[in-house]
Amino acid sequence: MKAIDSIFVPIMGIFSFFKRKQDKDDEMKYLVAGLGNMGADYDGTRHNVGFEVLDLMAKGAEVTFKHETLGDIAVIRHKGRAFHLLKPSTYMNLSGKAVRYWMNKLSIPQDRILVITDDLNIPFGSVRVRPGGSDGGHNGLKHINEILGNQNYARIRVGIGADFAKGRQVDYVLGKWTKDELEKLPQILQHTGKAVFAFGTIGISETMNRFTKK
């Protein structure tokens, strides 16, 4: 009997391993690209709010990012979905390279892509969820549109406002958050993170209705 058990137990372990692998393969996968620029010089800047949303989500789920091809990747499993969080390492203006690479690598269709970016065209504190649309002058979205050949992918725009003098747009976008903004930022990041999970569970239309903040 012991001899049989010594054979049976390892076989059951193998079956269990393949079942777990199959369960993961069967998960609905989503690619969530938070846009920003890698490097200490860009940490804590308005342009990197996409990174900050993903960092907060990863911290809350107790997962860590790993340095991978064209970006840092972390995976959060939530309600039978696998959310692959991507922080492109291509710099903002070439974000489309990373998005396309990970779409293809993970075999994720475009309707399960979500991009998070800053937007100076809307007030600080506003969060706009949209199923598609133009780049609105944002270079990261512009490059994604060019690489994908269309603009039919979901995005969340996080407002950073436009409180800058004429000719100082770059300094403002790449500038650090003010003390007042930093006090309000955690709530904005948390709200956006919840919208990400909603996108994967209730769909883009209902997420837009529930999580858009003007």
N, C-alpha and C positions, 0 to 999 in steps of 0.2 A: 504493500500500500504506500509506504514511504517513497519507494522508487517511482511509482506512478505520480505521486504528488510532486516529486522533484522535477518531473517533466511537465506536468500540467500547469503548475504555477507560472513558470517562465513563459509558456505559450499564452496563458491568459494575460500576462503582462504585455506581451507583444500586441495582442488584440486590443488591449486598453490603449496602448500608445497610438495605434492606427485609428482608433475611434476618436481620440482627442484630436488627432491631426485632421480627420475628416470633418469634425465639428468646426474646427477653425477654417477649413477650406469652404465650408458651407455658409459662413458668416457673410452678411452683407457688408461690403467694404466701402469706405468713404475716404476720399483724400481731402484733407483740410490744409490749405496752404496759407500760412500767415506770412505776409510779406514784410520785408525789412532788409537791413544790411548787417552782415556779420562784422564783428570786431568791437573792441572795447570803446572805440571812439563814438560808436553809434548807440551804445547801450543807453537806455533811458531817454531816447529822443522821440519826438512825435512820429517821425517816419517809421519807427519800429514798433508801433502799437500792435501790428499783426503778430510779431514775435511775442509780445507781452501777453497777449490773450492765450496763446498756446502754452507759454511757460506756466501761467496760472492754472490752466487745465491739467497739465502734466503733474504739477505739484499736488493738486487736489486728488488726482487719481493714483498718486505715488508711483509714477512711471518716470523713466529718465530718457533723455534724448541720446541717440548714438550718432556719431559722425559717419555719414554714408555718402554715396556718390551724389554730388550736386546739392547736398543739404543735410541737415540734421533731422532724424526721424524718431518719433515715439508713437506707440500704439496704445490706445485706450479702448477697452472693450466695455460696451454699454448697451444693455437690453438687446443682446444678440447681434449687435453691430460692432464692426471694428473700425475705429476712427484712426486713420493714419495721419498723424500731425507732421507737417513738413515745414521746416524753416529753410528756405533756399539759401545756398551759400554762393550764389551766382552774382550777388548784388542786385539791387532792385530792378535796374534797367534790363536785366536778362532773366527775369523770373520765369518766363515761359519755358526756358530750357529745362529747368528743374521740374516744373509742373508736368510737362509732356513726358519726361523721362519716367517719373514715378507713376503717372497714369498707365503707361505701357508696361512697366515692370510689374505693377500690381494688378494689371488687367481691370482697371476701374473705368467704367464708362463716364462720359462727360456729364451726364445728369446726376452723378454722385460726386462731383467736384464742387468744393466751396472755397472761395478765396476771401481772406480777411485783409483789409487794407485801411490806411488812414485816408481822410478826405478833408481838405481845407475848404471845400465848397459848402460844407454844412457845419453848424455850430459845435463847439466842444460839448460833449455829453450826448449828442445825437447819435443814434445807431440806425442805419438804413439797411434793411434786408431786401435784396432784389434777385429775381431769377435770371437776370442778364442785363445787357445795356452797354452803352458806350464806355470808353475809358475815363471820360470826364477830365482829361488832361493828366491822368496819373500814369507815369511811365511804366510802372510794374504791370498794370492792367493792359496798357498799350502793347507791351511785348507779348503777354499771354494771348491777347487777341490775334496778334500777327502769327504766332507759332501755331495756335490751334486753327487759325483760318476763319474764326467766327467769334462772337461774343456771347454765345448761348450757354453760359455757366453761371451758377449762383455765386453771389458775393455779398459780403457784409462790409459796409463802409462805416468806419468809426470816425466821427467828426472831431477835428482838431481845431476848427475855427480858422480865422484869417486875421489875427490881431498883429499885423506887421505893417511897417511903412513901405511905401513904394520902392520896389527894387530889392527888398529884403526877404523875398519869399523863400529862397534856398536856406538862408540863415534861420528862418523861423521853423521850417519843416525839419531841418537837421538839428534844431536846438533842443535843449532839455526842457522837460515839463517844469512849469512854475510850481511854487509851493502850494498855491491854491488848487492847481490842477492835480497835483499829486494826492491831495486829500480826497478828491472826488474820483480819481482814476480806478481804484480797486472795484468800486461798485459797477463802473462801466465795463471793466474787463470781465467781471463775473457775469453780468447780464449778457455779454457777447458770447461767453463760453456756454451759457445755457441755450442760447440760440443755435449754436453749433450742434448740440445734442438733439435739439428739436428738429433741425433740418433732416437728421438721419432717422427720426422716429415718426414725425407727423407730417413731413413734407415741406417743400418750400413755400407754398401758398399760405398754409396755416402759420408757419414760422414768421412769415412776413407780417401777417395780421397781428400776431401776439407780441413780437419782439421789436418791431420798428418803433424807435423813440425819436420824436421830433424836438 
